[in-house]
Amino acid sequence: MSSARCSSDATSTPTTQGSTRQVQLVLLLGSMIAIGPLTVDTYLPALPQIGDDLAASDSAVQLTLTGMLLGLGIGQLVVGPLSDSFGRRRPLIAGLCAHAGASILCALAPTIAVLAVVRVMQGLSCAAVAVVAVAIVRDLLEGVAVARMMSRLMLVMGLAPILAPSLGSLVLTFTSWRGIFIVLAGIGVLLIALATVGIRETLPVERRQPATISSTLSTYRTLANDRMFVALTLIGGLMMAGMFAYVAGASFVLQEGYGLDSTMFGLVFGMNAVVLVLTCQLNPLMLRVFSVRQVLSGALVAEMAAAGALLVAALTGWGGLAAVIICMALVVSTAALAFPNTPALALSDHGDTAGTAAAVLGCVQYGLGGLVAPLVGAFGSATAAPMAAVMLCATGLAVILMFGVVHREARPAQTVSHLPL
């Protein structure tokens, strides 16, 4: 993707009406995508209460989180091809309806086993929403415009993990953990209404793929044979693995290793979440000067350097707590530049199968993230060294894929399309 390509896109000025519709679409799709992290994080403050109420062990309660992530990852592989066959709107609304229903079932769950199973259903419903929302972006936009739209979506959806635990704690002051799932059901119903009124079908009938197993397998083979897509998918998964390592290790490192209390940890964690959201908003500005590929390459190298600095600080003690916090913030902020640009490049040549391609991206991200994160605890999490080592390995592999495959497979830039709303 050339710099000239970015320049031409930057000079195109949408009408006021078009800009208003883009803002509306960002708010709508951002809210839809945010339902996933909202469903994951809102009930976290209630985990001890769930264990006491259902007479379950800590590990059994944690299975409810595992079930959610399992459904979220695997469900995308099923929903993606369906959205390429039946269009985007119906799977989106069906997913939201399923989320509302599953939330009510969670609130009524009599045992921890039932709750874990229904959480898988919640994950499947969130997978439908996540896949379709990304596919809609690719239906409406191409090239650098996809990266810009994804950056704006992250501003909206990035608020979910920041606010969700606080929302859960607030609900717990009025009711039990079951009330949290009732609130999630209410949010689902609200999103159903918004999607029904505000989301139009974006995949024309003539561009839809046959709804057959052979067609679906053929699409997956096509994606698997695309070296650039595979490399970018793995890059996205490795970036998510680094973030999961941070999420899994930061609490233990800062509280057990450096003695921060829960309030101070929450402040540091929240600040890093804000840094991620704000840095992501620099992406559209950078894309006025650089291509998507250039921004992604720079972000990956910078994140690898930040992870390396974190490892040095952890092993030597240089800079103490301040150095660890600063390096963590640098890792998070550089990752924020990688997340929107990776799908923009990966989906550039797969417009007609954007649902399936987005599903593969999402599945690999959650899959690698879920597999790598436990390594932090396996090697000890009282110091930042294991977390930093996992981050450094993940970003190092991503840099190798970026320069060893993506740059070599670079293709001519495509023309940007604007929102046909």
N, C-alpha and C positions, 0 to 999 in steps of 0.2 A: 504494500500500500504506500503510495508515494506521497511526498510532501505536497506536490502539486494537487493531488487528489484532495488533501485536507484543505488546501487553500480554497479550492473551488467550492467546497462545501461550506466553508466559513463565510464566504461572501454572499451566499444565498440568504435573502431576508424574507422570512415567512410573514404572512399577513397577521394583523392583530387577532382575527378570528382563528387562524391556524394556531397561533401561539396559545390562545386560550384553550383550544382543544387539546394541545399537547400537555398543558398543565393539568387539565382534567384527566387525561389518560395517565399521566405520571401518578396522580393521587389515587386513581382507581386501581391501576395495576400494582402500585407500591403497597396499597392496603391489602390487595389479594396476596401478594408474595409474603407480606409480613405475618400472615396468619400462621405460617409454619413456625418461625422463631417465637411467636407469641404463644403458640400452643406448647412448645417445648419448655419455655422459661417461666410462664406465669405460675405454674404449680410447684416450682422448685422450693419456695419457702414452706410449702405444706408437706414435704416429703416425711419429716419426722411424725407429723400428725397422722398421715396416712398409715404409717407403720404401726402406730399405737392403736388406731381405730380398727384396722383390719388384722391386728395381731400378726404382723409380718416382719421378717428380718430386714435389715438395711439392704442386703443384697437383693432380696426379693422385691423391695420397693424400687430399687434402681433398675430392675428389669422393665418397669413401666416406661422408663426413659429409653432403654434399649429397644423396646418394642416400637416406640414412636419413630426412632431413627431408622429401624429396619423397614418399617412400612414406607417411610419417606424416601428411602433409597431404592428399594425394589419396585415400589409402585410406579416410579417414573418410567421404568422400562416397559410397563404395560400401557400406561396412559399415553405416552408419546406417540406410538403408532396409531392408537385410537383417534387422537386429535388430528393426525394427518389424514385419516379416513373419513371422519364424521364432522370435521370442522372444529373450531376452537370454542365456540360459545356453549354448546351443549355439554361437553366434558367439564368445562369450567363451572357451570351452574350445578351440574350433577355432583362435582367434587365438593362444592360449598354445602350442598344439601346433606351429603354424606358426613361432612364435618360437624354440622349442627346436630345430626342424629347421633353420631358417635360421642359427642360431648355430653349429650343427655344420658346416654348409656353409661358413660364414665361416672357421672354423678350418682347413678343408681347401682353401681357395681357393689355386690355383696362381699366379694373376696378379692384378694390381691391377684389371683390367677385371672379372674374375669376382667379386672381392671387392665392387666397387662395385655390381654387379647384385644380388648377394645381400643387400647392405645395403638396397637398395630393398625386397626381400622382408621383411627385418626391420622396416622402417618400416611396411609394410602390416600386419604382424602386430600391431605395437604400436598402430596406429590402431584395430584391432578392439577391443583391450582398453580403450583410452582412451574410445572412444565408448560401449561397453556399460556401463562402470563409471559414467559420468555419467548414462546413461539409467536405470540401476537406481536411482540416487539419486532421480531425478525420478519413477520409478514408485512409490516408497515414501513420498515426502514431497512437500509443496507449500509454496509461498511462502517465508516467512522460515526455515522449517525446512531448506529446501534450502541456503540461504546458510550456516546453522550447520553443516550436515553437510559442505559443501565446505570450510569453514574447518578442520574437524577432519581432513579428508582431506589438506589441504595440510600439516598438521603431520607426517603420516606420509610423504607423497610428497616433501615438501621436504627430507627428509634425504638423498634419493638424489643430487642434484647436489653435496651437501656431501661425502658419503662416497665417491662413485663414483671420482673420480680417485685417491684414496688406495687404494681397493681395487685399481684397475688397477696402481698402482705396486707394491703388495704382491705381486700375482700375478707381475709382471715380475721380482721378485727370485728367484722359484723356477722360472720357465719363460719361454717366449717369448710374443710377442703372440698366438699362436694359443691359448695357454692361457686368455687372457681370454675368448675366445668359448666355450671349453669351460665356464668358470665361468658365463657367461650362460646357456648351455644347461641347466646344472644348476639354476640359479635358475628357469628356465622350467618344468622338470619339477616342481620343488617347488610352484610356483604352480598347475600343472595339478592336482596332488593336492589342494591347498587349495580350489581352485574347485570341484572335483568333489564334495568333501565339504561345503563350507561355503556355497556360493552356490545358493540356490533360484531357480526361475523366478519372475520378478516381473511379467511381462506376460501377463495372461490371454488365452486364445485369442480370446475375443469382442472384445478390444480391438486385435487385430492387423490390420495393413493388408494388402491384397492384394499378392502378390509379382509385380507386373507393371510393365513400363516406364511405361505410361500412369499408373498409380497413383503411382509414384515421382515422375514429372514433375509430376503434379498436386500432390503434397505440397510439392515445391520451389516451385511457383508460389504456393501458399498462403503459404509462409514469405516469399517475395519480396514479396508484397502486404501483408504485415504491417509497417507502418512502424516500429512500436516494436521488433519483433524485429530488423529490418534495422539500426536505429540501435544497438541494444545489441550486435549482432554486430560492427558496425564499431568500437564503443567497445572491445570486448574485443580486437579485432585491433590497434587503435591502442595500447592498453596493452601488449600483447605486443611491438609494434614498439619502444616505448620501452625495454622490458627487453632486447630483442635489441640495441638500440643500446648499452646499457650493457655487455652481455656482450661485444660485438664491440670496443668501444673502451676499456674499463677497463684491460685489460692494457697496451696501448700508451701510454695516458695516464699511468698510474702508474709504469710502468717506464722508458719512453723520455722522457716529459715531465718526470717528477719524480724519476727516478733510483732508484726502489725496486728491490731485488733480487727474485728469484723467490719467496724465502721470505716477505718482507714483503708482496709482492703477494698471495700465497696467503692470508696471514693477514687482510688487508683484505677480500679477496673472500669468504673464509669467514665473516668477521664479518657482512658484509652479507647473506649467505645465512641466517645465524642470525637476523638482524634481521627478514628477510622472514617466516620461519616463526613467530617469536614474535609479531610484529605481527598476523599473520593470526589468532592466537588471541584477540586483543582483539575481533574481529568479533562472536562470539556475545554478548559482554558488552554491546557497543554496541547490538546489536539488541534488547536488553531495553528500551531507552529510545527508540531511533529506528527508523524503518522502513528496509527494505532500500534503497529509493530515496534516502532522506536520507543514509544512510551512504555509498552509492556517489557521490552528488553531492559530498559533502564531501571524499571521498578524491580525486576527480578534480581539484577546485579546489586542494587542498593539493599534489597532485603537480605540477600546472602551476606553482604558486608555487615549489616546490622546484627544478624544472627551470629556471625563470627565474633563481633565485638562483645556480644552478650556472653558467649562461651569463654572468651578471654577474661572478662570481668568476673565470671562465676568461678573460674579455676584459680585466678590469682588474687581475688578479693580487691582488685584495683577499683577505686571509686565507690566501693561499698554499695549501700542500698540505692543511692542516687543514680549510680551508673547502671544498675540493673533495671531500674524503672525507666530511665531514658532509653536504653537499648530496646526494652520491650515496646515502648511507644514508637520507636523507629521501625521495628519489625511490623507492627500493626499498620502504621501509616503507609509504608511502602507496599504492603499487601493490598491496601485499599486502591492503589493504582493498578494492580494486576487483575483484581476481580472483574471489573466491568469490561476490560479490554480482551480478556481471554475468550469469552463467548462471542464477542464481536468478530474476532478473527476466525474462530472455529465454525461459526454458522454462516460465514460469508458465501460459501459455495453450496449450501444445503438449504436453500429457501423453500423448496417444495417438500422437504422432509424435516422442517425445522422442529416439529414436535418430537420426532424420534431422536434427532441430534441433540436437542436440549435435554431429553431424558437421559441419554448416555452421559452427557456432561454432569448432570445432577447426581446420577447414580455413582459415578466414579468419584466425585467430590466427597459425598457422604461415606462411600465405601472406604476410600483411602484414609479419610479423616478418622473414621471409626476404628480402623485397624492400627493406625500409627499412634493415636493418642494414648492407649494403654502402655506403650513403651516407656512413657515418661514415669509412670508409677512403678513399672517393673525394675527400673534402674535407680529408684529412689527419687523422691521429689522434695526433699527438705532443702536442697540447693538448686540453683538455676542451671547447673551443668547438664543434666539429662535433657531438660526441656530445650536448652540452647543447642545441644548436639542434634536432637531430632529436627529442629528448625533448620540447622545448617545443612544437614544431609538432604532434607526435602528441597530447600531452595537451591542447593548445589546441583541436584539432579534436574531441577526445572531449568536452570541456566544451561546445562549441557543440552537438554532437549531443544531449548530455544535457539541456540546458536548452531547446534549440530543438525537439526532437522528443519525447524520452522523457517529460518533464514534461507536455507538451501532450497526449500520448497516454495519460496515466495512466489505469488502469482500476481498478474496484473490487477490493479484496483478496479472495482466495479463502480458503476454510477450510483450515486445516492438517490433514493426516492424519499419523498416527503409524505407526511401522514395523509392518507386519502380519507379524511373523515368528513 
